[in-house]
Amino acid sequence: MELKAHLMDEDQLDRSMARIAHEIIEKNNGVEDIVLVGIKRRGIPLSKMLANNIEKFEGKQVQVGQVDISLYRDDLTKVADEPKTSGCSIPCSVTDKIVILVDDVLFTGRTARAAIEAIFAEGRPRAIQLAVLIDRGHRELPIRPDYVGKNIPTSHNELVAVCLEEFDGKTGVDLYTITE
């Protein structure tokens, strides 16, 4: 892989997450009944960033959970005849809540679809919204994010890498060209 561009540094990423938090508050007329659910792996710390921003702006805490969608994927080898529904760790019921799924990069839409399926296995939310740091296009399913940090048109031979301190020792977003 060859580095093509630095798309966001830490400050730009922080500003994008703060803007998304403001958009969530505005769209939902506050944060009552909001539950943030980070999609494993990088969506989890991003959902915590959003929760911290919301608390800073609104003075209210929102519930934060996580979902591992690996058993709900439709583009991987079948794991079992009946997928287990223990991929969610959410500290409250999702029934009649506004669940905001949080992920780092939206690409084909398959991860978001799998996360929606996992949420429905937990209960029936009033609404499900999607917040992503990067939307790179190339959807294969009719999935559209409600909140986007940055739209980055990409080609199929490019990779968007979101780096977060927890996993990578640095924070930012880079674009790579995949070389054969």
N, CA and C of each residue as an Amber inpcrd file, in Angstrom:
protein
   540
   0.8380000  -1.1810000   0.0000000   0.0000000   0.0000000   0.0000000
   0.8830000   1.2450000   0.0000000   0.3790000   2.2350000  -0.6760000
   1.1140000   3.4930000  -0.7850000   0.2380000   4.6350000  -0.2710000
   0.7990000   5.4350000   0.6370000   0.0620000   6.5720000   1.1780000
  -0.2320000   7.5580000   0.0600000  -1.5030000   7.8950000  -0.1180000
  -1.9080000   8.8430000  -1.1540000  -2.1710000  10.2230000  -0.5710000
  -2.8090000  10.2780000   0.6320000  -3.1280000  11.5730000   1.2330000
  -3.4510000  11.4210000   2.7110000  -3.1360000  12.4560000   3.4750000
  -3.6040000  12.5700000   4.8540000  -4.9310000  13.3150000   4.7690000
  -6.0220000  12.6690000   5.1490000  -7.3440000  13.2660000   5.0150000
  -7.7490000  14.0780000   6.2370000  -7.3490000  13.6270000   7.4250000
  -7.6970000  14.3310000   8.6680000  -6.5710000  14.1340000   9.6670000
  -6.2590000  15.2040000  10.3800000  -5.3760000  15.0490000  11.5300000
  -6.2530000  14.9410000  12.7790000  -5.6320000  14.8730000  13.9300000
  -6.3970000  14.6820000  15.1720000  -7.3770000  15.8310000  15.4140000
  -6.9440000  17.0660000  15.1900000  -7.8270000  18.2150000  15.4120000
  -9.0190000  18.2010000  14.4620000  -8.7910000  17.8630000  13.2070000
  -9.8900000  17.7990000  12.2390000 -10.8770000  16.6990000  12.6080000
 -10.3610000  15.5600000  13.0480000 -11.2340000  14.4590000  13.4720000
 -12.0620000  14.8980000  14.6870000 -11.4180000  15.5460000  15.6520000
 -12.1400000  16.0120000  16.8460000 -13.2290000  17.0080000  16.4680000
 -12.9200000  17.9300000  15.5450000 -13.9290000  18.9070000  15.1160000
 -15.0920000  18.2210000  14.4110000 -14.8040000  17.2210000  13.5900000
 -15.8770000  16.4810000  12.9070000 -16.7770000  15.7810000  13.9090000
 -16.1920000  15.1830000  14.9260000 -16.9940000  14.4890000  15.9360000
 -17.8220000  15.4820000  16.7550000 -17.2740000  16.6540000  17.0240000
 -18.0410000  17.6840000  17.7420000 -19.2150000  18.1550000  16.8790000
 -18.9790000  18.3380000  15.5830000 -20.0560000  18.7630000  14.6800000
 -21.1510000  17.7060000  14.6000000 -20.7630000  16.4490000  14.5000000
 -21.7520000  15.3700000  14.4580000 -22.5740000  15.3580000  15.7450000
 -21.9230000  15.5690000  16.8880000 -22.6540000  15.6060000  18.1600000
 -23.6980000  16.7250000  18.1350000 -23.3180000  17.8950000  17.6440000
 -24.2810000  19.0020000  17.5290000 -25.4350000  18.6310000  16.5970000
 -25.1280000  17.9740000  15.4810000 -26.1680000  17.5690000  14.5300000
 -27.1280000  16.5620000  15.1520000 -26.6000000  15.6330000  15.9460000
 -27.4450000  14.6490000  16.6380000 -28.4010000  15.3690000  17.5880000
 -27.8770000  16.3030000  18.3570000 -28.7020000  17.0570000  19.3100000
 -29.7890000  17.8200000  18.5630000 -29.4010000  18.4820000  17.4780000
 -30.3610000  19.2930000  16.7230000 -31.4360000  18.4390000  16.0560000
 -31.0290000  17.3820000  15.3820000 -31.9930000  16.5490000  14.6540000
 -33.0040000  15.8970000  15.5870000 -32.5570000  15.5440000  16.7870000
 -33.4200000  14.8140000  17.7180000 -34.0210000  15.6990000  18.8020000
 -33.8960000  17.0130000  18.6430000 -34.4380000  17.9600000  19.6250000
 -33.9750000  17.6400000  21.0390000 -32.6890000  17.4120000  21.1820000
 -32.1120000  17.0350000  22.4690000 -31.6200000  15.6070000  22.4200000
 -31.4130000  15.0260000  23.5730000 -30.8350000  13.6820000  23.6160000
 -31.6750000  12.6980000  24.4260000 -32.9430000  13.0550000  24.6830000
 -33.8150000  12.1170000  25.3880000 -33.9820000  10.8560000  24.5470000
 -33.8830000   9.7140000  25.1730000 -34.0830000   8.4140000  24.5230000
 -33.0380000   8.0840000  23.4630000 -31.8920000   8.7600000  23.4790000
 -30.8030000   8.4580000  22.5490000 -29.9050000   7.3840000  23.1510000
 -29.5490000   6.4000000  22.3390000 -28.5660000   5.3850000  22.7130000
 -27.5420000   5.3320000  21.5820000 -26.2790000   5.5540000  21.9070000
 -25.2020000   5.4400000  20.9260000 -24.6640000   4.0200000  20.9600000
 -24.5090000   3.4130000  19.7840000 -23.9960000   2.0470000  19.7070000
 -22.8420000   2.0240000  18.7170000 -21.6410000   1.8150000  19.2400000
 -20.4530000   1.7370000  18.3970000 -20.3280000   0.3730000  17.7600000
 -20.0490000   0.3670000  16.4620000 -19.8310000  -0.8880000  15.7400000
 -18.3730000  -1.2730000  15.9310000 -18.1720000  -2.4900000  16.4370000
 -16.8260000  -2.9780000  16.7180000 -15.9990000  -2.8980000  15.4490000
 -15.0150000  -2.2950000  15.4360000 -13.9730000  -2.0050000  16.3780000
 -13.8260000  -0.5040000  16.5540000 -13.5890000   0.2310000  15.5150000
 -13.3240000   1.6620000  15.6870000 -14.5760000   2.4960000  15.9540000
 -15.7370000   1.9500000  15.7310000 -16.9620000   2.6690000  16.0660000
 -17.1570000   2.8200000  17.5630000 -16.5450000   1.9450000  18.3420000
 -16.7100000   1.9910000  19.7970000 -16.0680000   3.2490000  20.3840000
 -14.7750000   3.5200000  20.1290000 -14.2240000   4.7630000  20.6760000
 -14.8490000   6.0160000  20.0590000 -15.2820000   5.9350000  18.8060000
 -15.9550000   7.0830000  18.1840000 -17.2860000   7.3660000  18.8810000
 -18.0190000   6.3150000  19.2700000 -19.2830000   6.5270000  19.9830000
 -19.0260000   7.1520000  21.3540000 -17.9280000   6.7820000  21.9970000
 -17.5800000   7.3910000  23.2830000 -17.2100000   8.8620000  23.1070000
 -16.5240000   9.1920000  21.9990000 -16.2130000  10.5980000  21.7040000
 -17.5020000  11.3990000  21.5480000 -18.4520000  10.8330000  20.8080000
 -19.7330000  11.5180000  20.6280000 -20.4410000  11.7110000  21.9610000
 -20.4460000  10.6770000  22.7950000 -21.1000000  10.7780000  24.1000000
 -20.4510000  11.8730000  24.9520000 -19.1340000  11.9520000  24.9340000
 -18.4320000  12.9910000  25.6930000 -18.7840000  14.3790000  25.1650000
 -18.8430000  14.5220000  23.8390000 -19.2140000  15.8070000  23.2540000
 -20.6500000  16.1830000  23.6070000 -21.5540000  15.2270000  23.5250000
 -22.9520000  15.4930000  23.8590000 -23.0720000  15.9270000  25.3120000
 -22.3610000  15.2460000  26.2080000 -22.4110000  15.6270000  27.6170000
 -21.8510000  17.0410000  27.8150000 -20.7840000  17.3640000  27.0980000
 -20.1920000  18.7000000  27.1970000 -21.1690000  19.7720000  26.6970000
 -21.8680000  19.4870000  25.5940000 -22.7580000  20.4780000  24.9930000
 -24.1210000  20.5580000  25.6750000 -24.6500000  19.4120000  26.1130000
 -26.0070000  19.3540000  26.6570000 -26.0570000  19.2040000  28.1710000
 -24.9350000  18.7900000  28.7560000 -24.9340000  18.5500000  30.1950000
 -25.6710000  17.2810000  30.5780000 -25.9070000  16.4050000  29.6050000
 -26.6160000  15.1440000  29.8620000 -25.7960000  13.9790000  29.3170000
 -25.8250000  12.8830000  30.0650000 -25.1450000  11.6810000  29.6060000
 -26.0910000  10.8580000  28.7390000 -25.5330000  10.2410000  27.7160000
 -26.3090000   9.3030000  26.9120000 -25.7200000   7.9150000  27.1120000
 -26.5690000   6.9110000  26.9750000 -26.1230000   5.5300000  27.0930000
 -25.2540000   5.1800000  25.8800000 -24.2080000   4.4110000  26.1260000
 -23.3050000   3.9940000  25.0550000 -23.1470000   2.4750000  25.1230000
 -23.3680000   1.8320000  23.9950000 -23.1830000   0.3900000  23.9050000
 -22.2970000   0.0610000  22.7260000 -22.2040000  -1.2230000  22.4540000
 -21.4010000  -1.6710000  21.3240000 -22.0250000  -2.9020000  20.6930000
 -21.6830000  -3.0970000  19.4250000 -22.1870000  -4.2590000  18.7100000
 -21.0480000  -4.8660000  17.8910000 -20.9700000  -6.1920000  17.9570000
 -20.0430000  -6.9620000  17.1240000 -20.9020000  -7.6210000  16.0580000
 -20.7320000  -7.2160000  14.8110000 -21.6240000  -7.6720000  13.7440000
 -21.1050000  -8.9070000  13.0140000 -20.0230000  -9.4960000  13.4770000
 -19.4030000 -10.5860000  12.7090000 -20.3490000 -11.7590000  12.4460000
 -21.2760000 -12.0460000  13.3450000 -22.2080000 -13.1530000  13.1200000
 -23.4000000 -12.7500000  12.2530000 -23.4940000 -11.4810000  11.9130000
 -24.6060000 -10.9950000  11.1020000 -24.1780000 -10.6260000   9.6840000
 -22.9090000 -10.8240000   9.3630000 -22.4130000 -10.4610000   8.0360000
 -23.0510000 -11.3650000   6.9840000 -23.3520000 -10.7960000   5.8160000
 -23.8940000 -11.6000000   4.7200000 -22.8550000 -11.8490000   3.6460000
 -21.6630000 -11.2900000   3.8090000 -20.6400000 -11.4460000   2.7790000
 -19.4470000 -12.2570000   3.2680000 -19.6300000 -12.9870000   4.3600000
 -18.5910000 -13.8560000   4.8780000 -19.0960000 -15.2900000   4.8990000
 -18.2050000 -16.2200000   5.0930000 -18.5920000 -17.6160000   5.1980000
 -19.5520000 -17.7960000   6.3540000 -20.5440000 -18.6230000   6.1430000
 -21.5520000 -18.8670000   7.1720000 -20.8870000 -19.4750000   8.4020000
 -21.1760000 -18.8740000   9.5730000 -20.5640000 -19.3200000  10.8160000
 -21.3680000 -20.4420000  11.4580000 -22.6940000 -20.3090000  11.4260000
 -23.5590000 -21.2970000  12.0670000 -24.9330000 -21.2290000  11.4310000
 -25.7350000 -22.3060000  11.6330000 -27.0940000 -22.2950000  11.1040000
 -27.9390000 -21.2120000  11.7550000 -27.7800000 -21.0130000  13.0370000
 -28.5220000 -19.9930000  13.7720000 -27.5190000 -19.0370000  14.4150000
 -27.4070000 -17.8070000  13.9030000 -26.4500000 -16.8810000  14.5190000
 -26.8400000 -16.5630000  15.9530000 -25.8340000 -16.4070000  16.7900000
 -26.0710000 -16.0440000  18.1790000 -26.3820000 -14.5600000  18.2390000
 -27.2440000 -14.1760000  19.1600000 -27.6290000 -12.7740000  19.2780000
 -26.9090000 -12.0890000  20.4360000 -25.7430000 -12.5770000  20.8010000
 -25.0140000 -11.9750000  21.9130000 -23.9450000 -11.0110000  21.4260000
 -24.0750000 -10.5130000  20.2000000 -23.0960000  -9.5920000  19.6600000
 -23.2560000  -8.1810000  20.1850000 -24.3190000  -7.9220000  20.9360000
 -24.5750000  -6.5720000  21.4590000 -24.2460000  -6.5060000  22.9440000
 -23.6890000  -5.3810000  23.3290000 -23.4980000  -5.0700000  24.7420000
 -24.0100000  -3.6460000  24.9230000 -25.2830000  -3.5490000  25.2740000
 -25.9530000  -2.2570000  25.3990000 -26.5030000  -2.1700000  26.8190000
 -26.1960000  -1.0830000  27.5380000 -26.5550000  -1.0040000  28.9610000
 -28.0280000  -0.7280000  29.2440000 -28.8680000  -0.7070000  28.2150000
 -30.2900000  -0.4550000  28.4290000 -31.0670000  -1.1280000  27.2980000
 -32.3620000  -1.1800000  27.4360000 -33.2010000  -1.7120000  26.3720000
 -33.1950000  -0.7360000  25.1990000 -33.2050000  -1.2640000  23.9800000
 -33.2790000  -0.4010000  22.7960000 -34.7260000  -0.1520000  22.3820000
 -35.6590000  -0.8660000  22.9870000 -37.0670000  -0.7300000  22.6220000
 -37.5420000   0.7030000  22.8590000 -38.1180000   1.2680000  21.8290000
 -38.6580000   2.6320000  21.8070000 -37.5970000   3.7180000  21.9990000
 -36.3280000   3.3900000  21.7800000 -35.2330000   4.3630000  21.8590000
 -34.8280000   4.7740000  20.4370000 -34.0880000   5.8530000  20.3530000
 -33.4540000   6.2470000  19.0990000 -32.0220000   5.7390000  19.1750000
 -31.7270000   4.7130000  18.4090000 -30.4060000   4.0970000  18.4060000
 -29.5900000   4.7460000  17.2930000 -28.4400000   5.2470000  17.6650000
 -27.5390000   5.8250000  16.6680000 -26.3320000   4.9090000  16.5590000
 -26.2420000   4.2200000  15.4210000 -25.0960000   3.3700000  15.1420000
 -23.9340000   4.2620000  14.7440000 -22.7430000   3.9470000  15.2540000
 -21.5550000   4.7630000  14.9920000 -20.4830000   3.8670000  14.4060000
 -19.9300000   4.2900000  13.2540000 -18.8580000   3.5250000  12.6140000
 -17.8190000   4.4830000  12.0540000 -16.6500000   3.9280000  11.7270000
 -15.5830000   4.7800000  11.2090000 -15.7500000   5.0740000   9.7210000
 -15.9570000   4.0390000   8.9090000 -16.0350000   4.2240000   7.4590000
 -17.2680000   3.5150000   6.9130000 -18.0360000   4.2270000   6.0970000
 -19.1620000   3.6200000   5.3840000 -18.7060000   3.3750000   3.9530000
 -18.8210000   2.1260000   3.5190000 -18.3580000   1.7300000   2.1930000
 -19.5280000   1.0770000   1.4610000 -19.6580000  -0.2210000   1.5120000
 -20.7120000  -0.9230000   0.7660000 -22.0680000  -0.8550000   1.4490000
 -22.0820000  -0.6480000   2.7630000 -23.3230000  -0.6380000   3.5310000
 -23.5920000  -1.9590000   4.2230000 -22.7820000  -2.9670000   3.9590000
 -23.0270000  -4.2890000   4.5340000 -22.8150000  -4.3210000   6.0530000
 -21.8360000  -3.5940000   6.5460000 -21.6130000  -3.5350000   7.9930000
 -22.7990000  -2.8700000   8.6790000 -23.2770000  -1.7710000   8.1180000
 -24.4340000  -1.0750000   8.6960000 -25.6620000  -1.9710000   8.6770000
 -25.8890000  -2.6930000   7.5950000 -27.0280000  -3.6060000   7.5110000
 -26.9320000  -4.6830000   8.5900000 -25.7510000  -5.2280000   8.7780000
 -25.5600000  -6.2590000   9.7940000 -25.7880000  -5.6850000  11.1950000
 -25.3430000  -4.4580000  11.4340000 -25.5490000  -3.8260000  12.7400000
 -27.0320000  -3.5800000  12.9970000 -27.7670000  -3.1720000  11.9690000
 -29.2100000  -2.9750000  12.1170000 -29.8870000  -4.2890000  12.4980000
 -29.4860000  -5.3580000  11.8410000 -30.0440000  -6.6750000  12.1570000
 -29.7330000  -7.0700000  13.6060000 -28.5160000  -6.7950000  14.0570000
 -28.1390000  -7.1090000  15.4390000 -28.9570000  -6.2890000  16.4320000
 -29.2070000  -5.0270000  16.1110000 -30.0180000  -4.1800000  16.9880000
 -31.4420000  -4.7270000  17.0780000 -32.0160000  -5.1160000  15.9450000
 -33.3780000  -5.6630000  15.9650000 -33.4560000  -6.9700000  16.7360000
 -32.3550000  -7.7020000  16.8360000 -32.3420000  -8.9170000  17.6530000
 -32.4390000  -8.5780000  19.1410000 -32.1260000  -7.3170000  19.5010000
 -32.1670000  -6.8670000  20.8910000 -33.5000000  -6.2340000  21.2740000
 -34.2680000  -5.7710000  20.3010000 -35.5270000  -5.0950000  20.5960000
 -35.9830000  -4.2770000  19.4120000 -37.0100000  -3.4760000  19.6170000
 -37.5790000  -2.6640000  18.5390000 -37.4080000  -1.1820000  18.8430000
 -36.3420000  -0.5790000  18.3250000 -36.1550000   0.8530000  18.5640000
 -37.1870000   1.6920000  17.8150000 -37.4110000   2.9040000  18.3050000
 -38.2920000   3.8480000  17.6180000 -37.6790000   4.2380000  16.2780000
 -36.3440000   4.4130000  16.2620000 -35.6290000   4.7760000  15.0410000
 -34.1880000   4.3100000  15.1630000 -33.5800000   4.0620000  14.0180000
 -32.1490000   3.7840000  13.9560000 -31.5500000   4.8170000  13.0070000
 -30.5100000   5.4970000  13.4940000 -29.7890000   6.4670000  12.6890000
 -28.3390000   5.9980000  12.5680000 -27.6310000   6.5130000  11.5740000
 -26.2630000   6.0820000  11.3130000 -25.3420000   7.2920000  11.2770000
 -24.2870000   7.2460000  12.0990000 -23.2530000   8.2790000  12.1230000
 -21.9320000   7.6410000  11.7160000 -21.2700000   8.2280000  10.7180000
 -19.9780000   7.7100000  10.2700000 -18.9770000   8.8590000  10.1830000
 -17.7370000   8.5460000  10.4700000 -16.6940000   9.5480000  10.3330000
 -16.4090000   9.8140000   8.8560000 -16.3070000   8.7440000   8.0600000
 -15.9880000   8.8620000   6.6390000 -17.0110000   8.0940000   5.8120000
 -17.5590000   8.7480000   4.7870000 -18.3950000   8.0740000   3.7870000
 -17.5960000   8.0660000   2.4930000 -17.1900000   6.8780000   2.0640000
 -16.3470000   6.7740000   0.8740000 -17.0970000   6.3530000  -0.3840000
 -18.4220000   6.1530000  -0.2770000 -19.1940000   5.7950000  -1.4610000
 -19.1540000   4.3050000  -1.7560000 -19.5760000   3.9310000  -2.9410000
 -19.5710000   2.5460000  -3.4470000 -20.5860000   1.6480000  -2.7450000
 -21.7670000   2.1790000  -2.4340000 -22.7900000   1.4110000  -1.7420000
 -23.2800000   0.2390000  -2.5830000 -23.4810000  -0.8910000  -1.9450000
 -24.0910000  -2.0700000  -2.5590000 -25.5010000  -2.2920000  -2.0330000
 -25.8600000  -1.5820000  -0.9820000 -27.1740000  -1.6780000  -0.3590000
 -27.7360000  -0.2630000  -0.2000000 -29.0510000  -0.1310000  -0.0870000
 -29.6440000   1.2080000   0.0450000 -29.5090000   1.7550000   1.4720000
 -28.2790000   2.0560000   1.8440000 -27.9520000   2.5680000   3.1720000
 -27.4160000   3.9880000   3.0050000 -27.9450000   4.9170000   3.8120000
 -27.4950000   6.3080000   3.7620000 -27.2500000   6.7860000   5.1820000
 -26.0930000   7.4020000   5.4330000 -25.8330000   7.8880000   6.7990000
 -26.6290000   9.1510000   7.1080000 -27.0010000   9.3000000   8.3640000
 -27.6740000  10.5050000   8.8320000 -26.6680000  11.5920000   9.1940000
 -25.4790000  11.1720000   9.6180000 -24.4310000  12.0920000  10.0610000
 -23.1060000  11.6410000   9.4590000 -22.3910000  12.5710000   8.8430000
 -21.1250000  12.2430000   8.1820000 -20.0670000  13.2620000   8.5850000
 -18.9100000  12.7630000   8.9970000 -17.7910000  13.6530000   9.2870000
 -17.2100000  14.2350000   8.0180000 -16.9780000  13.3690000   7.0130000
 -16.3900000  13.8220000   5.7560000 -16.7390000  12.8320000   4.6500000
 -17.1490000  13.3530000   3.5080000 -17.3680000  12.5280000   2.3170000
 -16.0750000  12.4950000   1.5180000 -15.5960000  11.2950000   1.2300000
 -14.3550000  11.1190000   0.4780000 -14.6360000  10.1870000  -0.6900000
 -14.8310000  10.7140000  -1.8980000 -14.9970000   9.8260000  -3.0510000
 -13.7080000   9.0210000  -3.2630000 -13.8560000   7.7270000  -3.3900000
 -12.6870000   6.8610000  -3.5460000 -12.8870000   5.9360000  -4.7300000
 -11.8040000   5.2940000  -5.1160000 -11.9000000   4.2300000  -6.1090000
 -11.8020000   2.9000000  -5.3630000 -12.0760000   1.8300000  -6.0770000
 -12.0380000   0.5150000  -5.4280000 -10.6150000   0.0910000  -5.0730000
  -9.6050000   0.7170000  -5.6740000  -8.2330000   0.3320000  -5.3440000
  -7.6230000   1.2680000  -4.2930000  -8.5020000   1.9100000  -3.5180000
  -8.0470000   2.7540000  -2.4250000  -8.5990000   2.2380000  -1.0980000
  -7.9100000   2.5810000  -0.0380000  -8.2860000   2.1660000   1.3060000
  -8.2740000   3.3990000   2.2110000  -9.3430000   3.5900000   2.9510000
  -9.4070000   4.6570000   3.9470000  -9.0530000   4.0430000   5.2960000
  -8.0170000   4.5730000   5.9230000  -7.5620000   4.0510000   7.2160000
  -7.8150000   5.0920000   8.3010000  -8.7420000   4.7690000   9.2080000
  -8.9970000   5.6170000  10.3670000  -8.1000000   5.1120000  11.4850000
  -7.2510000   5.9910000  11.9790000  -6.3400000   5.6430000  13.0720000
  -6.8440000   6.3070000  14.3480000  -6.9480000   5.5090000  15.4010000
  -7.3680000   6.0210000  16.6990000  -6.3350000   5.6200000  17.7410000
  -6.1130000   6.5210000  18.6830000  -5.0890000   6.3380000  19.7090000
  -5.1810000   4.9590000  20.3710000  -6.4100000   4.5050000  20.6690000
  -6.6160000   3.2400000  21.3730000  -6.0300000   2.0400000  20.6380000
  -6.0490000   2.0930000  19.3180000  -5.6220000   0.9480000  18.5160000
  -4.3020000   1.1830000  17.7900000  -4.0410000   2.4380000  17.4100000
  -2.9540000   2.7220000  16.4820000  -1.8610000   3.6170000  17.0510000
  -2.0720000   4.1560000  18.2490000  -1.0780000   5.0320000  18.8430000
  -1.0680000   6.4330000  18.2590000  -2.0080000   6.7220000  17.3610000
  -2.1470000   8.0560000  16.7780000  -3.5920000   8.2260000  16.3360000
  -3.9780000   9.4660000  16.0480000  -5.3440000   9.7380000  15.6270000
  -5.3190000  10.5180000  14.3170000  -6.0990000  10.0550000  13.3440000
  -6.1930000  10.7270000  12.0510000  -6.7900000   9.7930000  11.0220000
  -6.8780000  10.2810000   9.7920000  -7.4240000   9.4760000   8.6980000
  -6.4930000   9.6240000   7.4970000  -6.1240000   8.4890000   6.9110000
  -5.2470000   8.4690000   5.7450000  -5.9150000   7.7170000   4.6080000
  -5.5210000   8.0710000   3.3890000  -5.9920000   7.3860000   2.1820000
  -4.8010000   6.7010000   1.5410000  -4.9500000   5.4110000   1.2710000
  -3.8920000   4.6200000   0.6570000  -4.3400000   4.0910000  -0.7000000
  -3.3870000   3.9490000  -1.5950000  -3.6110000   3.2530000  -2.8500000
  -3.1190000   1.8260000  -2.6570000  -3.9580000   0.8780000  -3.0230000
  -3.5840000  -0.5330000  -2.9050000  -2.7950000  -0.8960000  -4.1620000
  -1.5650000  -1.2930000  -3.9710000  -0.7290000  -1.6740000  -5.0960000
  -0.6520000  -3.1900000  -5.1650000  -0.6470000  -3.6690000  -6.3670000
  -0.6150000  -5.1380000  -6.5710000   0.7940000  -5.6430000  -6.6340000
